Amino acid sequence: MPAELSTAKVVIHPLVLLSVVDHFTRMSKIGNQKRVVGVLLGCWKAKGILDVSNSFAVPFDEDDKDKSVWFLDHDYLESMYGMFKKVNARERVVGWYHTGPKLHQNDIAINELLRRYCPNSVLVIIDAHPKELGLPTEAYIAVEEVHDDGTLTKKTFEHVPSQIGAEEAEEVGVEHLLRDIKDTTVGSLSQKVTNQLLGLKGLNAQLRDIKEYLLKVGNGEMPINHQIMYQMQDIFNLLPDISHDNFTDTLYIKTNDQMLVVYLASLVRSIIALHNLINNKLTEDITLDKRRHSHHNIFPFLPKMTHWEPQPEGLNQIITLLKQSQSTDNQIQRNVQMKLEELNRYPDFNNYLIYVLTKLTTQDEPTRSLSGLILKNNIRIHASSLQPEIIEYIKKECLTALGDPSPLIRATVGILITTIANKGGILSWPELLPTLCEMLDSHEYSICEGAFGALQKICEDSAEVLDSNELNRPLNIMIPKFLQFFRHTSPKIRSHAIACINQFIIHRTQALMIHIDTFIENLFHLSSDEDHEVRKNVCRGLVMLLDVRMDRLMPHMNAIIEYMLVRTQDPDETALEACEFWLSLAEHPVCKEVLGPHLHKLAPVLVKGMKYSEIDIIILKGDVEEDEFIPDRDEDIKPRFHKSRTHTLKADLHQSGGTVGSGGTNDDIGDSDDDDDDGIVDDSNLSDWNLRKCSAAALDILANVFKEEILPILLPILKETLFHEQWVIKESGILALGAIAEGCMTGMIPHLPELIPFLINCLSDKKALVRSITCWTLSRYAHWVVSQPHDQYLKPLIEELLKRILDANKRVQEAACSAFASLEEEACTELVPYLGFILKTLVFAFSKYQHKNLLILYDAIGTLADSVGHHLNKPEYISMLMPPLIQKWNMLKDEDKDLFPLLECLSSVATALQSGFLPYCEPVYRRCISLIQQTLNQEIASTTSPAHYESPDKDFMIVALDLLSGLAEGLDIHIESLVMSSNIMQLLYQCMQDSMPEVRQSSFALLGDLTKACFQHVHPYISDFLPILGNNLNPEYISVCNNATWAIGEISIKLGQDTKSFIPLILHQLIEIIKSQNTPKTLLENTAITIGRLGLVCPIEVAPSLQQFVRQWCSSLRNIRDNEEKDSAFRGMCQMITVNPSGVVPDFIFFCDAAASWSNPKPDLHEMLKNILHGFKTQVGDDNWRHFVDQFPPQLAERLNAMYDI
């Protein structure tokens, strides 16, 4: 399946289910068809989700005896397909359905027919008569089945996850249409008994949970929660004493009374049904008679809407429809839906809906609200096609009804107002804001609250528009107005008022800045409010003011800090809002000054906030110690985003002790790929941001602000928590210890000889949550561990972490894998003695891990390869590591996003194994070429036919390019035969011009690596490639520019003097980059290397510009270690100085400093540098040279004398 339309999940709307069941029911009544067939309509959304929102039936028949004989009406399908293309371009043919209930022999053939209309056809089997409760849908896609024996492939179906989903309006309709559905074949009594049995099963499950909880509390496995115990007592106290005789008598009496009520209700219902039937029949006869004698409908459109009144018959029809939507009869529900769709064709149908919502106060609230929600959906979808007069009428009625006594109706009207404002713009409704502001002054609570509810939504959605000249800056009136309500008697009104103004703080709206002192004064007044929503909004406002008007808060900062200390300990969401205050305050220069006196109060509050709550433990299943056999759910797996390959300079292997390939990363290039919030360990089953994470992040950043000064306060708290008998408190202490690692490392060093063994011992704690947090905390101290004697700390840590990698708890596995990857980055080649043991553990983990942790395991293996480099290239290691990786490689399909981490892993492994990867390289290489080709083809298809094809996911192409870079770097000249037999150069030419920066970035990295490995295949395309590289020397895209610069340098070394014709295309841009003040360090270094290499091969062309860049060039390369790239660059500089010696004279001291940066230059380079230094000394004379050298720092003068005898 094309990657851009790859289907990860199918979402089926209720309308489709109802249509299919109706189709099946109709056909079953007129024949003996066992299944029906139809076409599905919808669209593909982000992340491979197929949204199936509509369908239509297709005439179909098949032979019961010979399944290969079947008939599908092509003409009908063609005509329906053409009609849908005309009337509903948004919904495309996405597949087909049948009612199964299982796959049939001829389904592949039918699917092939449907591919004429949708190449990526999805089959959804909808069981119209399910035997069991659950989803009645199964979704499939057709795939090629590849045989290992080399026989021809054939089509088969692969299962795709499916779910039922609906938009807001559909949900409302479904709730009403499907209320109390009954199966007429079994009778209401049977269905009621069935429902009661299901309810009893659910009750039984809840009672078992209560029993398990009580047993664990009784055995001391869980702390007692008094609130839960009180609720249990209430439940049991309410249970009747069934052993008493009075209970039996009372039960009999109540049962008889209920039966009488049921009997009377049945009679009344029958009479009402008969009455409605007669009325409907009379109404229908009258309507048909009128249509015969006139051409106007029952909903005449009136051009002037000021005095619009509904026709009684039309109004009654709509009310009847809304009432019938609550019927339990399936046929009535279908009729209601069809009639509503038919009425949508009449322009003034929406007038009737707003009339029911706002005028018919005698009707029940659900009916009125349903009318409003249907209207809201109509406006959201059809706003542009509605008559202006109708919109104006709806606006007028909305403002009139905003003060309805019913909160439900007020909320519905408020939603309707904000929908109209968003679709049509506030500018087209000039009276809206003045009217709402006027309504705020009403003495009636309902009017004031309704207006505020609408205003809050408008402020949230349109903050910038409200401050624009187009609307004549209404905030100049609204802000003072809102401030008046800060002291309103209703807490809900007060909360609305604060929330409205909070929307304008970050925007620094002038209207608010004028009244900022009044706003802050009123916030302080509300700080003691008893309502938690008011307090939450007060805290939110103060946090935003820290970034906008710190000057106004400074005089009151001590009081604010004391207030936030109290609020951070609140039991509700206010605590999280208050905790954000410490994060924001820590970013300000005054933090140390104003917060220092309060640290002794704040530190214990933050540590306490890191403790798991009882609800957290239940959600995280903290009492479950072994869950490795439970499969992961798709929703538990975060989406992964590939980080493109960036070239960084390699250090000399003899000096660095490790390798960093061209896929290495650098802190100043690109963005951090840290998935955890602020480095805090991930509680993936909890909300994305909670009090625990916020508290830990606040302590982390405050530790960076106060450094060792915070330790005298924290250490006693840590001592108490780390050794606490309650595991939840101990766990929070270990988290706090990890949070301060970065900021307080120097001060913690004296304590680490005691703490590290303690933490290593905690890796064996009986609680999984303690083991997992310990893994993370130890990773924060990995740098210190590696610097100590290995037998004392590193070796025990490796052994225990590897045990935890094989833990029976999935959360611990994940934490251990991530921690070990951090240790690998710190230890590098120090891990070589333990490689055998490490690889055995990581490979064994393949057989234990579920889906989520498998992705993290790839990262640990890739990081290991990056860290130990060529030390991994041993037969025993290769035979251990490669089989499981290749097995996973063969299992994954091209459209599977699990390829991303696996490709990244293989890229690192290929680079490390070098020639050891040769036996595996060809299939890997071919598949990467295929992925790139597919993505480019899909890009062309989506560009030429955007209505039929969505844009591809280019991450597949990026990871393929990066893996090819790893192959080229690792295999070197051995990749030549693969390159020769493929079209990689043509593909690379296309990728280098892609609109997506990440694609170009990876393309240039691959070009550089191929240039080094097999330049003979790159050479014919140089005249095409170099202009593209020159056009990408734009520092606005740092990583793209960095890789393009590096690739130019590699090409110039191979191209030699033939580079001369391309110098004008690239030199000027390179000089501008190196002269810029804002150029990141890695880009500066690569630019200096490339300029030096250009000078090496074309010194005559580059040397005249020497004076423009020599100072920045020398400053950029003085701090990098000896390596081949630095060597070639300095040779080029020497050549340029020889051609243009006067160009270096003004900055000669910088050249001397750069020459002294070498540790061990090659003999011929050493001689070149020495000749330039001595030549300069001879030219200026001994006296001038001594005067010149006197300006040198003593260390530089001594080093030059020692290295170059000068």
C-alpha positions, 0 to 999 in steps of 0.5 A, spaced: 500 500 500 502 506 498 505 509 504 501 516 504 495 512 504 497 507 509 492 505 514 493 504 521 486 504 524 479 505 521 474 509 524 467 507 522 461 512 523 454 510 526 451 513 520 455 507 516 453 502 521 445 504 521 446 504 513 449 497 512 444 494 517 438 498 514 441 495 507 441 488 510 434 488 513 431 491 507 434 485 502 433 480 507 425 481 507 425 481 499 430 475 498 434 470 501 441 473 500 446 471 506 450 478 505 450 485 502 455 489 499 456 496 498 461 502 497 465 506 503 466 513 503 470 517 507 478 520 507 484 519 510 487 523 516 493 524 519 497 518 522 494 513 517 487 514 520 481 512 515 475 516 517 469 512 514 463 517 514 458 515 509 456 509 504 452 507 499 449 500 497 451 496 490 446 491 487 450 484 488 449 477 488 453 470 488 452 463 487 451 459 494 454 453 491 460 456 486 463 462 490 467 464 484 460 466 480 458 473 483 455 479 480 456 486 482 452 492 478 458 496 474 453 501 471 450 502 478 456 503 481 459 507 476 453 512 476 453 512 484 461 514 483 460 519 478 454 522 482 458 522 489 464 526 485 459 531 483 455 533 490 460 531 495 468 532 493 470 531 500 468 524 501 472 519 496 471 512 495 475 509 500 473 501 500 467 497 500 463 493 505 459 486 506 455 483 512 460 477 512 460 475 518 467 472 515 471 473 509 469 470 503 473 466 498 471 471 492 473 477 497 480 478 493 476 478 487 471 483 489 477 488 492 481 488 485 474 490 482 474 496 487 481 498 486 479 501 480 476 507 484 480 506 490 487 503 489 488 502 497 481 499 498 479 497 505 474 492 506 470 492 512 466 486 515 459 489 518 456 483 522 448 485 522 447 480 527 452 479 532 452 473 536 456 476 542 457 483 545 462 488 542 464 491 536 460 488 530 466 491 525 472 488 522 477 491 517 482 488 512 487 491 507 489 487 501 497 485 501 502 481 497 503 474 500 511 473 499 513 466 499 520 464 502 520 458 496 520 463 491 513 462 488 509 467 485 506 472 490 498 472 491 494 477 495 491 476 502 487 480 507 491 483 513 487 485 519 487 493 521 484 495 527 477 498 527 473 503 532 466 506 532 467 514 532 463 520 531 463 527 531 459 531 536 453 532 532 453 525 531 454 523 538 448 527 540 443 524 534 446 517 536 444 518 543 437 520 541 436 515 536 439 509 539 436 510 546 433 503 549 434 499 543 430 493 543 431 486 539 423 485 537 425 478 536 426 476 543 421 481 547 422 487 552 422 482 558 428 477 555 432 483 553 431 486 560 433 480 563 439 480 559 441 487 561 440 485 568 445 479 567 450 483 564 449 489 570 450 483 575 456 481 572 459 488 572 457 488 579 460 482 581 467 484 578 466 491 582 465 487 588 471 482 586 476 489 586 473 491 593 475 484 596 482 485 593 483 492 595 481 490 602 485 484 602 491 488 600 490 493 606 489 488 611 495 484 609 499 491 609 500 491 602 497 497 600 496 503 605 489 505 608 485 510 604 480 513 609 476 516 604 475 509 600 473 506 607 468 511 608 464 510 602 464 503 603 461 504 609 456 508 606 454 503 601 454 497 606 449 501 611 445 502 605 444 495 604 437 493 606 436 487 612 433 482 607 432 477 613 427 481 616 419 479 615 417 486 614 422 486 608 418 481 604 412 484 605 415 491 603 418 488 597 411 485 595 407 491 595 412 495 592 413 490 586 405 490 585 405 498 585 410 498 580 407 493 576 400 497 576 404 503 574 407 499 568 400 497 566 397 504 566 404 507 562 403 502 557 395 504 556 397 511 556 403 510 551 398 506 546 393 511 546 398 517 545 401 513 539 394 512 536 393 519 537 400 521 534 398 516 528 392 519 526 395 526 527 400 524 522 396 521 517 391 527 517 397 532 517 400 528 511 394 528 507 393 536 508 400 537 506 400 532 499 393 536 498 397 543 498 403 540 494 398 538 488 395 545 488 401 550 489 408 549 488 410 552 495 413 548 501 411 548 508 417 552 509 416 558 505 422 562 505 421 569 507 426 575 504 425 579 510 426 576 517 424 581 522 417 578 523 418 571 521 413 566 524 413 559 523 408 555 520 404 551 525 404 545 521 412 545 519 413 547 527 409 541 529 413 536 524 419 538 526 417 538 534 414 531 532 421 529 529 425 531 535 420 527 539 421 521 535 428 521 535 427 519 542 423 513 540 426 506 541 423 503 534 428 502 529 424 504 523 421 511 526 429 512 528 431 511 520 425 515 518 427 521 522 434 521 520 431 521 513 426 527 514 431 531 517 436 530 511 430 532 507 429 538 511 436 541 510 434 542 503 429 548 505 433 554 507 428 556 513 429 549 516 434 553 520 429 558 522 425 553 525 431 550 529 433 556 532 425 557 534 425 551 538 431 552 541 429 559 544 422 560 543 418 554 545 420 554 553 414 549 554 418 544 551 423 539 555 430 541 555 433 535 551 428 537 545 430 544 545 438 543 546 438 537 541 435 542 536 440 547 537 446 542 536 443 540 530 443 548 528 450 548 530 452 543 526 449 546 520 452 552 521 459 549 522 458 545 515 454 550 511 455 557 514 458 559 507 451 557 503 446 559 508 442 566 506 444 572 510 437 573 512 437 567 516 444 568 519 441 575 522 435 572 524 439 566 528 444 571 531 438 576 533 434 570 537 441 567 540 442 574 543 435 574 546 435 567 549 442 567 552 439 568 559 434 562 559 433 560 566 436 553 564 443 552 564 443 547 559 440 552 554 444 557 556 450 553 554 447 551 548 446 558 545 453 560 548 456 554 543 452 557 537 454 564 538 461 562 538 460 557 532 457 563 528 463 568 531 468 563 528 465 561 522 463 568 520 468 573 524 466 577 529 467 583 524 460 581 521 457 581 527 458 588 530 453 588 535 455 582 538 460 584 543 456 591 545 450 586 547 454 581 551 457 587 555 451 590 556 448 583 558 453 583 563 450 588 567 443 585 568 441 583 575 439 577 573 444 571 574 442 567 568 443 573 563 450 575 566 452 568 566 450 566 559 453 572 557 460 571 560 460 564 558 460 566 551 465 571 552 470 567 555 470 562 549 470 568 544 476 571 548 480 564 548 479 563 540 480 570 538 484 574 543 488 577 537 482 579 533 479 583 539 485 587 540 485 589 532 484 596 529 479 592 525 474 592 531 476 599 533 479 595 539 473 593 544 478 591 549 478 598 551 471 597 554 471 590 555 477 589 560 475 595 565 468 591 564 471 584 566 475 587 572 468 590 575 466 582 576 472 580 580 468 582 586 461 579 584 457 575 589 457 568 584 464 564 584 462 562 577 462 569 575 468 571 578 472 565 575 469 567 568 472 574 569 479 572 571 479 567 565 477 572 560 482 577 562 488 571 563 487 570 555 490 577 554 496 577 559 501 573 554 499 578 548 501 584 552 494 587 550 495 595 551 488 595 554 490 590 559 497 594 560 493 600 562 489 597 568 495 592 570 495 595 577 488 594 578 488 587 575 493 585 580 490 588 586 484 584 584 488 578 583 490 579 590 484 580 593 481 574 590 487 570 593 483 568 599 477 566 595 474 559 597 472 557 590 477 552 587 476 554 580 477 562 582 484 560 586 486 556 579 485 562 575 488 567 580 494 562 580 494 562 572 494 569 572 500 570 576 504 565 573 503 569 566 504 575 569 511 573 571 513 573 564 510 579 562 510 584 568 515 582 573 516 589 575 509 590 578 510 583 582 516 585 585 514 589 591 509 584 593 513 578 591 514 575 598 507 575 599 506 572 592 511 566 594 508 565 601 501 564 597 504 560 592 507 555 597 500 554 600 496 553 593 502 548 591 499 544 597 492 544 595 488 537 593 486 539 586 488 542 580 490 548 583 496 545 586 499 544 579 497 551 576 501 554 583 507 549 581 508 552 574 509 558 578 516 556 581 518 553 574 517 560 571 520 564 577 526 560 576 527 563 569 528 570 572 535 573 574 531 575 580 530 568 582 536 567 587 534 573 590 527 573 592 526 565 592 532 564 597 529 566 603 523 561 602 527 555 599 527 551 606 519 552 605 519 550 598 524 544 598 519 539 602 513 542 598 516 540 592 519 533 594 512 532 597 509 533 590 513 528 587 510 522 591 505 518 587 498 519 589 493 513 590 490 514 584 496 515 580 498 508 583 492 505 581 492 508 574 499 505 573 498 499 576 503 500 581 501 493 585 502 489 578 509 487 579 510 482 573 506 484 566 511 482 561 506 477 557 501 482 557 501 485 550 502 493 549 496 497 546 497 501 540 495 507 544 500 506 549 506 507 544 508 514 543 509 516 536 516 516 534 519 522 529 526 520 526 532 525 527 535 526 520 543 525 520 547 531 521 555 531 520 559 533 526 567 532 526 570 526 528 575 526 533 582 522 532 581 515 535 587 515 538 585 521 542 577 520 543 577 513 545 571 512 541 568 514 534 562 519 532 560 517 525 557 522 520 550 521 523 553 523 530 549 529 533 551 536 536 547 540 541 548 546 537 545 543 531 537 541 531 533 540 537 533 535 542 530 529 542 528 528 549 521 525 549 521 526 557 519 532 560 525 536 562 528 529 563 523 527 568 522 520 568 516 518 563 509 516 567 506 514 560 499 512 563 498 518 567 496 525 564 502 528 559 503 533 565 502 533 572 504 535 579 509 530 580 512 531 573 512 539 575 514 538 582 520 534 579 522 539 573 521 545 578 526 542 583 531 540 577 531 547 574 532 550 581 538 546 583 541 549 576 539 556 579 542 555 586 547 549 585 550 547 592 547 552 596 540 548 596 544 542 598 544 544 606 536 544 605 535 538 601 540 533 604 536 532 610 529 531 606 533 526 602 536 522 608 529 522 611 525 520 604 530 515 601 530 511 607 523 511 609 519 505 610 513 507 605 515 505 598 512 511 595 516 516 599 522 512 598 520 513 591 519 520 591 526 521 594 530 517 589 526 521 584 528 528 587 535 525 588 535 524 580 532 531 579 538 535 582 543 531 579 545 536 574 545 542 578 548 540 584 553 535 581 559 538 584 556 538 591 553 531 591 560 528 589 562 527 597 556 523 598 556 519 591 560 513 594 555 512 599 549 513 595 551 510 588 551 503 592 545 504 595 541 506 589 544 500 585 541 496 591 535 499 590 535 496 583 533 490 586 527 493 590 521 489 591 516 494 588 517 495 580 516 503 581 522 504 585 526 499 581 524 504 575 525 510 578 532 508 580 534 506 573 533 513 571 536 516 577 543 512 576 543 514 569 543 522 571 550 520 575 553 515 570 558 521 568 561 520 575 560 512 575 565 512 569 570 516 572 571 512 578 574 505 579 570 500 574 570 494 579 567 499 585 562 502 581 561 501 573 561 493 573 556 492 579 552 498 575 552 494 569 551 487 572 544 490 575 542 494 569 542 488 565 538 484 570 533 490 570 533 490 562 530 483 563 526 484 569 519 481 569 515 488 569 515 492 562 516 499 566 522 497 569 525 494 562 523 501 559 527 505 564 533 500 564 534 500 557 534 508 557 538 508 563 543 503 559 543 507 553 545 513 557 551 509 560 553 507 553 554 514 551 558 516 557 562 510 558 564 509 550 570 504 549 570 503 557 564 498 555 569 493 551 571 488 556 563 487 558 561 487 550 559 479 550 555 479 557 552 486 554 550 483 547 547 476 550 542 480 555 540 485 549 539 479 544 535 475 549 531 481 550 528 481 543 524 474 546 521 478 552 519 485 550 513 487 547 512 492 542 513 498 546 520 496 549 522 493 543 523 500 540 527 502 546 531 496 545 533 498 538 535 505 541 540 501 546 543 497 541 544 503 536 547 507 542 552 501 544 554 501 536 556 508 536 559 508 543 564 502 542 565 503 534 569 498 530 570 494 537 563 490 535 566 488 529 568 481 531 565 474 528 562 472 535 559 479 536 556 479 529 553 472 529 550 474 536 547 481 534 545 481 527 540 475 526 534 478 531 535 485 527 535 482 520 529 477 523 525 484 525 527 487 518 524 482 514 518 482 518 516 489 518 512 492 512 514 498 508 509 502 511 510 500 518 513 506 522 516 501 527 522 501 521 524 508 523 527 506 530 530 499 526 533 503 521 536 508 525 539 502 529 541 498 523 545 505 521 549 505 527 550 498 527 553 498 519 557 504 521 560 500 527 561 493 523 564 496 517 566 490 513 563 485 518 556 488 515 557 485 508 553 479 508 547 483 510 548 489 506 545 487 499 537 486 501 538 492 506 541 497 501 535 494 496 530 496 500 532 503 502 532 504 495 525 502 494 523 506 500 526 512 497 523 510 490 516 509 493 516 516 497 518 520 491 513 516 486 507 518 491 510 525 492 509 526 484 502 522 485 499 527 490 502 533 487 499 531 480 492 529 483 491 532 490 484 530 490 486 522 490 492 522 493 495 525 500 502 527 501 507 521 503 510 520 510 517 523 508 520 520 514 520 513 511 525 516 505 529 520 510 531 514 515 532 510 508 537 515 506 540 515 513 541 508 513 544 508 506 549 513 509 551 509 515 552 503 510 557 508 505 561 510 512 561 503 514 562 499 508 567 504 505 569 502 498 565 495 498 559 499 497 561 500 490 558 494 487 551 496 490 551 503 487 553 501 480 547 497 480 542 502 482 539 508 480 541 511 487 544 518 483 538 519 480 534 518 486 539 523 490 538 528 485 531 528 486 532 528 494 537 534 494 531 538 491 526 536 496 522 542 499 522 538 506 529 541 509 530 534 513 530 530 506 535 535 503 539 534 510 539 527 509 541 527 502 547 531 503 550 527 508 549 521 504 552 525 498 558 526 502 559 519 505 558 516 497 563 521 495 568 518 500 566 511 499 566 511 491 567 518 488 567 514 481 560 514 481 559 521 484 563 524 479 559 524 473 553 528 476 558 533 480 556 539 475 548 537 477 550 537 485 554 542 486 550 548 484 544 545 489 549 545 494 551 552 493 543 554 493 543 550 500 548 554 504 543 558 508 544 558 515 536 559 516 536 551 516 542 550 520 543 542 519 541 543 512 547 548 511 551 544 515 551 538 511 551 541 504 558 545 507 561 538 509 559 535 502 562 540 498 569 539 502 569 532 501 567 533 494 573 538 493 578 533 496 576 528 491 575 533 485 582 536 486 583 542 481 577 541 477 573 544 483 576 551 480 569 552 476 565 552 482 568 556 486 564 562 485 558 558 486 560 557 493 566 561 496 562 567 498 556 564 501 561 560 506 565 566 507 558 570 510 557 564 514 564 564 518 563 571 519 556 571 522 556 572 529 550 567 530 553 561 527 553 555 531 559 552 533 559 545 529 557 549 522 563 554 524 567 548 524 565 545 518 565 551 514 572 552 516 574 545 514 571 546 507 574 553 506 581 550 508 580 544 503 578 549 497 584 552 499 588 546 498 585 544 491 584 551 488 589 556 492 590 561 487 582 562 487 581 562 494 587 566 497 585 573 494 579 572 500 584 570 505 583 577 509 576 576 510 576 570 513 582 568 516 581 570 523 574 567 524 577 560 521 583 560 526 578 561 532 574 556 529 579 550 528 583 552 534 579 547 539 578 541 535 582 535 536 587 532 531 584 529 525 584 528 518 579 533 516 583 538 520 589 536 517 587 537 510 584 544 512 591 546 515 594 544 509 589 548 505 591 554 509 598 554 508 597 553 501 593 560 501 598 563 505 604 561 501 600 565 495 597 571 499 602 572 505 599 579 506 592 576 507 594 573 514 599 579 516 593 583 520 591 577 524 597 573 524 597 572 532 590 568 531 594 563 526 600 562 531 594 560 536 591 555 531 598 552 529 599 551 537 592 547 537 596 541 534 597 535 539 601 531 534 601 534 526 604 529 521 611 531 519 610 534 513 604 539 515 609 540 521 614 542 517 609 547 513 607 550 519 614 551 521 616 554 515 611 559 515 612 561 522 620 562 521 618 565 514 614 571 518 620 572 523 625 572 518 621 578 514 619 582 520 626 581 523 628 579 530 626 586 534 619 586 531 618 579 532 620 579 539 616 585 540 610 581 537 611 575 541 611 579 547 604 580 546 602 573 546 600 569 552 605 566 556 602 559 555 602 560 547 609 563 547 612 557 550 608 552 546 610 555 539 617 555 542 617 547 544 613 545 537 616 549 532 623 552 535 621 559 534 
